[in-house]
Amino acid sequence: MRRALLWFKQDLRLDDHPALQAALQADRLLPLYVFDPALLRPSPLGPRRLGVHRARFLLESLAALDAGLRQHGSRLLVVQGHAELVIPTLVEHMNLDEVLTLDEVAPYERAEIRRVRHALGVPLAELQGNGLLREEELPTPLADLPSVFNQFRALLEERLNVFQPRAMTYALPPLPSGAASLMEALPTLSRLGLGEPLGVPATAFPFSGGEPAALARLRDYLWESQGVHQYQDSRNDLIGSEYSSKLSPWLANGSLSPRRVAAELHRLEAQHGRSESTQQLWMELLWREFFRWTLLRYGSALFRADGLKATARAPRNLDERYLRWCNGRTGMPLVDANMRELVMTGWMSSRGRQVVASYLVNDLQQDWRYGAAWFEEHLLDYDPASNWGNWAYLAGVASDPRRARAFNALRQARQYDPDAAYVSLWLPELRGLPVEQRHTPFMLSEPQFAGLDYPRLETIPENWKPYISSAA
Ligand SMILES: Cc1cc2nc3c(=O)[nH]c(=O)nc-3n(C[C@H](O)[C@H](O)[C@H](O)COP(=O)(O)OP(=O)(O)OC[C@H]3O[C@@H](n4cnc5c(N)ncnc54)[C@H](O)[C@@H]3O)c2cc1C
């Protein structure tokens, strides 16, 4: 009789789950998720590691995982506490023989696995399954992987066509005796002290957590609405559900396997041919992969102010400008609109993320790590490798040799929000202005500005001057 515990973490799915497949060999199986309330406390940089939007999404994902497990004859046990205390206690109490889980790339999560392993009296098997490739499939040792994305991509691309995700079609082993009595209802947001997020009609996408919703979105974007065919033209847009795949929240908590996305994309290309759009989406999945291997390789060094660069010197300020940025009150409408969308919905477009991150680092000269920490609390799709990797990359302290990427925020506003529809959506206080003034309220005369309830930008950057007029 082999009794196993399957520890779910950022892999809340049944599809293409190597640890779940390995667990099918057991005679009894206890599927477990440990919710650590420490995530709700302020992190060393201030913001919480888990905010209300992602917590809502997580609880929905756990409910969906439980429903999926039930369909296969099992259930999910959700326990609040520290994994290194909860798991050894359960193993001992239920007389289990082994623990199975998927591996992690981020230092905090890797340290947690190490602590659990250390506290256990039985083996803990870590299988790889949240990336496109396993480490043994890399064409070079991890330490020799290129640190520049284009070289990484060229090296890996061929490899990535070879493997297939594995669907879950089997019945699961029954629960160990006594486990059913431990099952409890999931915690609610209010029990976690978070309160319900407000429904926001302008939200870019009605995200709901869980594997069925993830697979439905994948099916829809690729096969039904076929939004994917417009990806190349629409991916820099700011409004609406179709400008990009919106798959990231499910990829981040593992409700969706990246290999499933890659396999479906390849299947689509086999039927309808490759296009710039399908290739571009593939490239984005490779960016995700790049940041995962980068974080695994460099570990906590990526979280330092100067990141992976001995010679770089990123700004270190942290003052009221940071708080104004967080609250969407900088006086730069495109930045403020994005920051308000983030806090109200947990979402921000890819273009928006680049603009606000550049603005914090280059225009406000603030320490990029605090921006990354704010994103960590608020993003629905927060993922350690993609978040800290993109932030470090924009701040110019990542593994590649480039310096900080500086975006001209007003130029971006003119290019990507030409009729000010996006800033009008999120900044109601500007709706009374003529459209051509909504990106530049800082140019209004004192009497015009007086009734606005919007902060006035103190200094107008020199390089904005050509874009002050919307005709520019
Ligand atoms: C400062 C900053 C912080 C970011 N933080 C995160 C984060 O915490 N979690 C996260 O998933 N993405 C993050 N991104 C990357 C990117 O913005 C999001 O993945 C993307 O906007 C999600 O929307 P989508 O699913 O519609 O993406 P699509 O454009 O449809 O792309 C498909 C998938 O490719 C991956 N992808 C796309 N762009 C990137 C990228 N630049 N880096 C890594 N993977 C990418 C994502 O998994 C995404 O779901 C960040 C980008 C920046 C500039």
The ligand as an ORCA input file, in Angstrom:
! r2SCAN-3c Opt
* xyz 0 1
  C       6.961     45.832    -15.464
  C       6.300     44.572    -15.954
  C       5.837     43.619    -15.057
  C       5.252     42.438    -15.509
  N       4.784     41.533    -14.586
  C       4.263     40.349    -15.014
  C       3.800     39.373    -14.092
  O       3.907     39.521    -12.873
  N       3.243     38.235    -14.589
  C       3.154     38.003    -15.934
  O       2.626     36.967    -16.333
  N       3.603     38.901    -16.824
  C       4.150     40.067    -16.408
  N       4.586     40.980    -17.334
  C       4.621     40.610    -18.755
  C       3.400     41.004    -19.602
  O       3.071     42.348    -19.419
  C       2.199     40.131    -19.278
  O       2.552     38.770    -19.320
  C       1.083     40.322    -20.314
  O       0.736     41.681    -20.400
  C      -0.115     39.497    -19.910
  O      -1.169     39.691    -20.807
  P      -1.613     38.527    -21.792
  O      -1.770     37.248    -21.073
  O      -2.808     39.027    -22.520
  O      -0.333     38.438    -22.697
  P      -0.103     38.117    -24.242
  O       0.434     39.355    -24.841
  O      -1.299     37.520    -24.857
  O       1.101     37.051    -24.193
  C       0.858     35.643    -23.976
  C       1.627     35.164    -22.771
  O       3.028     35.346    -22.975
  C       3.662     35.678    -21.741
  N       4.260     37.010    -21.845
  C       3.874     38.040    -22.621
  N       4.708     39.085    -22.471
  C       5.631     38.714    -21.562
  C       6.749     39.354    -20.978
  N       7.124     40.613    -21.294
  N       7.459     38.690    -20.051
  C       7.126     37.424    -19.694
  N       6.087     36.760    -20.228
  C       5.343     37.395    -21.142
  C       2.576     35.681    -20.673
  O       2.557     34.427    -20.049
  C       1.314     35.912    -21.490
  O       0.141     35.409    -20.874
  C       5.156     42.192    -16.892
  C       5.625     43.149    -17.791
  C       6.194     44.320    -17.336
  C       6.684     45.336    -18.330
*
